[in-house]
């Protein structure tokens, strides 16, 4: 049973990370910022900070979209698609 708990915790962490990335990119696009700063991301047993420049956002959003597709969270998939469309304009 411990293994299942670890997998669920990992997926919850991953979801939280991708959700933060998507929200940060959305805010940055709206404000015209050229990069995002993600502070205190929990990844497994670690807490890390991360930066992503606007050139990296499409890859971040594509990975987030794939994750949300795998968890069948289609509203968040659409958010990723909409943000990608804004970036590509």
N, C-alpha and C positions, 0 to 999 in steps of 0.2 A: 504494500500500500504506500510505502514511503516514496517509491519511484513515481507513482501517479501524482502524488502531491508535488514533487519536484518539477514534473512536466507542467502541471497546472500553474505553478508559480512562475516558471520560465515563460509560458505563453502570456500570462498576465503582465509580466515585465515587458515583454516584447510589444504587446499591444500598447502599453503606456508609453513606451519609447516612440513608437510610430505615431501615436496620436499627438505627442508633444512636437514631433518633427513637423507634421502636417499643420498643426495650429501655429507654430512658429513661422513657417513659410508663408502661410496665409497672412499673418500679421505683418511680416516683412514686405510682402507684395503691396499690401494696402498702404504702408507707410513709406514705401520707396527705399527701404534699406537694402543694402547689397549683400548682407550676410546675416546668418542667424547664430545665436549663441544659446546652447542648451546646457543649463547648469544642473548639476546634481541628478544626472540620469542614473537610475539603479539598474545595473546589469549584473545579474546573478548576485554574487556577494560583494560586488564593487559598486562604488559611486564615482561617476566620471563626469567631466565637462567636455563638451564637443562644440566645434565651430563648423559651419558649412557656408561657403561662398555661393552666390547665386548660380554660378556655373555648375555646382554640384546638386542643386535642387531637383532638376529633372530625374536624376538617378535615385535620389532619396524618395521622391514621390512614386516612382515606378516600383521600387521595392516595397514601399508602404502599401501601394495598391495591390500588389501580389499577396502580401500578408493578409490584408482585409478581405480579399477574394477567398483565400484559404479558410478564413474564419467565418465566411458568409456574412460579412458586415458591408452590405452593398451600398448603404448610404455613404459610408466613409470612402468606399471605392469611387463613388461619384465625386466626392469632394476632391480626391486626388486627381481625377480626370479633369475637373474644372480648373484646378490650379495649374495643371500641365498646359491646358489650353491658354490660360492667361500668360504663362511664361513664354510660350511659343509665338505669341503675337508680336 
